[in-house]
Amino acid sequence: MLKAAGHKGVNTISLSAPITIHRKILFGDCDPAGIVYTPRFSYFALEATHEALTALLGSPSISTLNNMGILTPVRAFDMEFLAPVTWDDELKLDVRVSNVSQQSYTFTVQGFVTPNVTAFKASITYVTVAADSKQTIAIPDHLVDALNGKA
């Protein structure tokens, strides 16, 4: 368990149960040799965090955040490549909330080609920004609750 300071005080995040997303590698994701283009991994990780947030919110994440009047640009992105991924592979992406602070939250994404082969690991931190003023704001209570699995 990880303790995270949230808008209403201290919240608890459970890291034991990831949200799992499956993605098939398409021909267009690859170079002529059939290996996934390196920049595509950032899309895989970002898309997986959006899907995970959709699951946590119970509604489409981007439109829900827009309706809340907030934007969530990426503040930090870190990725480690561990194994090649090729055309027609099935990626299993395990997404976890790893940190929630006053104005930002972080997901970790671990991509597997097979149960025993980790293809990549990523960490993505989003910051909450008011849509109208473009200034950082505290994470709204509803989003804090969702990130902590309480929505």
Secondary structure, 3 states (H helix, E strand, C coil): CEEEEECCEEEEECCCCCEEEEEECCHHHECCCCEECCCHHHHHHHHHHHHHHHHHHCCCHHHHHHHCCEECCEEEEEEEECCCCECCCEEEEEEEEEEECCCEEEEEEEEEEECCEEEEEEEEEEECEECCCCCECCCCHHHHHHHCCCC
